[in-house]
Amino acid sequence: MLRLFALLLLAAVFLAAGAEVAVAQEAWPQYTTDTSHNIVRGPGFYFAIWKLVLLVIPFFLWVKSTDWVSRDLAEIGEGIGLPPDVWNPIMVLTFPLVFVTLTLGIPIFLAGYALAIIAYVAPLAAYVVTRNAKVPNEQKVFTPEHILRKIKNFGKKGGGQDAAPKQPWELGPTVEFTPNSPLASVNQAAVIEARQIPAFVPVKFMIADAIENRADKILLEFTADAVAVRYMIDSVWHNANPKVHDKDPLNRAMGDNMLLVLKRIAQLNGADRRSRQEGKFKLEYSGAKYDIVMLTQGTPTGERVLINFAIITKTVKSLEDLGMREKMRDTLKDLIGPGATGIVVISTMPGDGLTSTWVAALRSTDRLMRDFISIEDKAKPEPDIENVGSQKFDAAAGQNPAAMVPGLILKQPEVMCFPEVTSGDALELAGDWIENETKLVIASIRAKDCVDAIQRVMALKPGDVFTRVIKGALYQRTVRKLCTGCREAVPATPEILQRLGIPAGRVQVLYREKQPLPPGQPPPPKKKGEPEVCPECKGIGYKGRTGIFEILVLNDEIRAALAKNAKPEIIKQLARKAGNRTLQEEAILLIASGVTSLAEVQRVLKQ
């Protein structure tokens, strides 16, 4: 319709101009014959072909660009604050009004033509500049990158257009979001709304960048005029600079729009920047699926946002995969394997992989030969483990797992599991069951070491029976592994070996993460094609994590000390006397073998 209107307008203008000339002459002029030839000609100059061509060029450019602006406004106009009912009239009317009133009215053609060009370019330039300031880099138009992209695609199917034109929200990495509502229609509406926000593509870039850098958490700190982005990679926070915008650091306006996208997907209140909110959604990127938990909390300067990643398609790891030595696996088998009885406690620091260790430990047992049953809080579901039955209680409703234990005992299981110990009464009942029927109980709790784990369980008041039936504890800490692509060897001096308790001459070199150059020292020349930073670890110096394990096997002397509420130091002395290895001794083995560094072990063990 717009093109038809434009063509009719052009035809009317030219007809009106010709009629005006004819009327002014009062009659058509008499043609004279040139004696040099037989062609009948008039005096001419009613139409100048070159002038018509010059006028038609901006006219058709105006038709094309106005149509593009109209479609662009329909797609993203409202989302970036450019209302179509304002910009469409500006784009449609400015050029024809100036063309009719000034270009054709001024007798000096070049002056009128210059006004026509200005009337075409000025509104278009105003729209492009305003639009580009509100959209991310990949959506900007008439920039050098945009022009180069068009030149690159010239000659392809589509006549210079991309072979498969994409909607604005389809640009960037392929990240698929799925809100957490049980209603598919609600999920679809939330995603459609999020796509209309200009920062949808920057959010995809940030998510993809975090995953490619192996981050399992993103922290957004909103200040007055910027947004600080940090990734947690292998349990350590790192400053991040995801390429989502042309400004460094991420400016507040773009950050606000990105947060609005995330809140729409997580179905949170985008207008509430103060209250604590929690939302969930799923996403898929590069063939992997993730469960996302998003937490927001207002701060004096803006808002703090924590995004937690939990991979759904994660491969189940064994104790060997987690880093446990074979000899230690044999010791654990004696504690929880066939014929084992008593209580065994499994523990880690908060956020240090308790679920992974718990699952790997249970998978290492003979679940096909014995009946296992697990007592779990309904609000904290555990991963499914083959041949481990699950019985759930609702702690939020005031239910106590102790009420379930007598009924479960009647089912005659051989192993009872408590993935998270919260009730001393339940453990006391389980302890009586062990004494009467020589059964096994495996429980978990978060603590600082094996002794601390046992004493934390005792703080729940499981009765005197606990110290009689407790058999052992497994504890795990995780350390980052040195990147084998860039780690640096350092001489193992006698002083360091003595400090670590390693016999002299046993180890020649130790390893550490790649160190930065001293100030003022130029970097060594790189070979052609050699990357600036290590492609394996992205310059961090570490890649991946492994476990440091400690197993405490109790004897009667240690149980007696526990029954007397002895101090942790005394319990640890008795444990070493009984031949139990400490966490530090296990860590030294990893240092000596070059798996990790002394600095990393010191960092972890100080926590």
Long-range contacts (C-beta under 8 A, 24 or more apart in sequence): 2-63, 2-66, 2-67, 2-70, 2-92, 3-63, 3-67, 6-59, 6-62, 6-63, 6-96, 9-96, 10-56, 10-59, 13-99, 13-100, 13-104, 17-104, 18-46, 18-47, 21-46, 51-109, 54-113, 55-99, 55-103, 55-113, 55-116, 58-95, 58-116, 58-117, 58-120, 59-99, 61-120, 62-95, 62-120, 65-91, 65-120, 65-124, 66-91, 66-92, 69-124, 69-127, 72-131, 75-167, 75-168, 76-135, 76-139, 76-168, 76-196, 76-198, 78-196, 79-196, 79-197, 79-198, 80-131, 80-134, 80-135, 80-198, 81-134, 82-127, 82-130, 82-131, 82-134, 87-127, 90-123, 90-126, 90-127, 91-123, 91-124, 91-127, 94-119, 94-122, 94-123, 95-119, 95-120, 95-123, 134-198, 135-168, 135-198, 136-198, 136-199, 136-201, 136-202, 136-244, 136-245, 136-254, 137-245, 137-246, 138-171, 138-172, 138-201, 139-168, 139-171, 139-198, 139-201, 167-195, 168-198, 168-200, 168-201, 169-195, 169-196, 169-200, 169-201, 171-201, 172-201, 172-202, 172-204, 172-205, 172-208, 173-204, 173-205, 173-207, 173-208, 173-285, 174-204, 174-285, 174-286, 175-203, 175-204, 175-207, 175-208, 175-283, 175-284, 175-285, 176-283, 176-284, 176-285, 177-265, 177-281, 177-282, 177-283, 178-281, 178-282, 178-283, 178-284, 179-265, 179-266, 179-267, 179-281, 180-266, 180-267, 180-279, 180-280, 180-281, 180-282, 181-267, 186-267, 190-264, 190-265, 190-267, 191-265, 193-264, 194-261, 194-264, 194-265, 197-257, 197-260, 197-261, 197-264, 198-257, 199-254, 199-257, 199-258, 199-260, 199-261, 200-261, 202-244, 202-245, 202-254, 202-257, 202-258, 203-244, 203-258, 203-261, 203-262, 205-242, 205-243, 205-244, 206-242, 206-244, 206-258, 207-283, 207-285, 208-285, 208-286, 209-240, 209-242, 209-243, 209-244, 210-240, 210-242, 210-309, 211-285, 211-286, 211-288, 211-290, 211-309, 212-286, 213-240, 213-538, 214-543, 215-240, 215-309, 216-308, 216-309, 216-310, 217-306, 217-307, 217-308, 217-309, 218-305, 218-306, 218-307, 218-309, 219-304, 219-305, 219-306, 219-307, 220-255, 220-259, 220-303, 220-304, 220-305, 220-306, 220-307, 221-299, 221-302, 221-304, 222-252, 222-255, 222-256, 222-259, 222-299, 222-301, 222-302, 222-303, 222-304, 222-305, 223-252, 223-301, 223-302, 224-252, 224-301, 224-302, 225-251, 225-252, 226-250, 226-251, 226-252, 226-255, 227-251, 227-252, 227-254, 227-255, 227-258, 233-540, 234-480, 234-540, 234-542, 234-543, 234-544, 234-545, 235-351, 235-352, 235-478, 235-480, 235-545, 236-480, 238-540, 252-302, 259-296, 259-303, 259-305, 262-294, 262-305, 262-307, 263-294, 263-296, 266-292, 266-294, 268-294, 268-296, 273-298, 273-302, 273-303, 274-298, 282-312, 288-312, 288-313, 289-313, 316-359, 316-360, 316-363, 317-356, 317-360, 318-360, 318-363, 318-364, 319-360, 319-361, 319-364, 321-360, 322-353, 322-356, 322-357, 322-360, 322-476, 322-546, 322-547, 323-546, 323-547, 323-548, 323-549, 323-590, 324-547, 324-549, 325-549, 325-586, 325-589, 328-549, 328-551, 329-364, 331-551, 331-553, 332-361, 332-364, 332-474, 332-551, 333-364, 334-553, 335-471, 335-472, 335-474, 335-551, 335-553, 336-361, 336-364, 336-365, 336-415, 336-440, 336-442, 337-365, 337-366, 338-366, 338-369, 338-370, 340-440, 340-471, 341-434, 341-438, 341-439, 341-440, 341-469, 341-471, 342-434, 342-440, 342-441, 342-469, 342-470, 342-471, 342-472, 343-427, 343-430, 343-431, 343-434, 343-440, 343-441, 343-442, 343-443, 343-466, 343-469, 343-470, 343-471, 344-440, 344-441, 344-442, 344-443, 344-471, 344-472, 344-473, 344-474, 345-421, 345-443, 345-444, 345-445, 345-450, 345-453, 345-454, 345-457, 345-470, 345-472, 345-473, 345-474, 346-442, 346-443, 346-444, 346-473, 346-474, 346-475, 347-444, 347-445, 347-446, 347-447, 347-449, 347-450, 347-452, 347-453, 347-473, 347-474, 347-475, 347-476, 348-446, 348-447, 348-475, 348-476, 348-477, 348-478, 349-446, 349-447, 349-448, 349-477, 349-607, 350-446, 352-476, 352-477, 352-478, 353-476, 353-478, 353-545, 353-547, 354-444, 354-446, 355-382, 355-383, 357-474, 357-476, 357-547, 358-382, 358-419, 358-444, 359-383, 359-385, 361-442, 361-474, 362-388, 362-417, 362-442, 365-415, 370-414, 370-415, 371-411, 371-412, 371-413, 371-414, 371-415, 372-413, 372-414, 372-415, 372-416, 372-417, 373-408, 373-411, 373-413, 373-415, 373-416, 373-417, 374-416, 374-417, 374-418, 374-419, 375-401, 375-404, 375-405, 375-408, 375-416, 375-417, 375-418, 375-419, 375-426, 376-419, 376-420, 377-420, 377-422, 380-419, 380-420, 382-419, 388-417, 389-413, 395-422, 400-425, 400-426, 401-426, 402-426, 402-428, 402-429, 405-429, 405-430, 405-433, 409-433, 413-439, 414-439, 414-440, 415-439, 415-440, 415-441, 415-442, 416-440, 416-441, 416-442, 417-441, 417-442, 417-443, 418-442, 418-443, 418-444, 419-444, 420-444, 420-445, 421-445, 421-457, 421-460, 422-460, 423-460, 424-457, 424-460, 424-461, 424-462, 424-463, 425-462, 427-457, 427-460, 427-462, 427-463, 427-466, 428-461, 428-462, 428-463, 428-465, 428-466, 431-462, 431-463, 431-465, 431-466, 431-468, 431-469, 432-465, 434-465, 434-469, 435-465, 435-468, 435-469, 441-469, 447-475, 449-475, 449-550, 449-583, 450-474, 450-475, 450-550, 450-551, 450-552, 450-575, 451-552, 451-568, 451-571, 451-572, 451-575, 452-568, 454-552, 454-562, 454-571, 455-562, 455-568, 455-571, 458-562, 458-565, 464-563, 467-559, 467-562, 467-563, 468-559, 470-554, 470-559, 470-562, 471-553, 471-554, 472-551, 472-552, 472-553, 472-554, 473-551, 473-552, 473-554, 474-549, 474-550, 474-551, 475-549, 475-550, 475-551, 475-552, 475-583, 476-547, 476-548, 476-549, 476-550, 477-547, 477-548, 477-583, 477-604, 477-605, 478-545, 478-546, 478-547, 478-548, 478-604, 479-545, 479-546, 479-547, 479-548, 479-587, 479-590, 479-596, 479-600, 479-601, 479-604, 480-542, 480-543, 480-544, 480-545, 480-596, 480-600, 481-542, 481-543, 481-544, 481-545, 481-546, 481-595, 481-596, 482-511, 482-512, 482-513, 482-541, 482-542, 482-543, 482-594, 482-595, 482-596, 482-597, 482-600, 483-513, 483-514, 483-534, 483-536, 483-537, 483-540, 483-541, 483-542, 483-543, 484-536, 484-543, 485-534, 485-535, 485-536, 485-537, 485-543, 486-513, 486-514, 486-534, 486-536, 486-537, 486-541, 487-511, 487-512, 487-513, 487-514, 487-541, 487-594, 487-597, 488-512, 488-513, 488-514, 488-515, 496-598, 500-588, 500-591, 500-592, 500-598, 501-585, 501-588, 502-588, 502-592, 506-592, 507-592, 509-594, 510-591, 510-592, 510-594, 510-597, 510-598, 511-594, 511-597, 512-597, 512-598, 512-599, 513-540, 513-541, 513-542, 513-597, 513-599, 513-600, 514-539, 514-541, 542-600, 546-590, 546-595, 546-596, 548-583, 548-586, 548-587, 548-590, 548-601, 548-604, 549-586, 550-580, 550-581, 550-582, 550-583, 550-586, 551-580, 551-581, 552-580, 553-578, 553-580
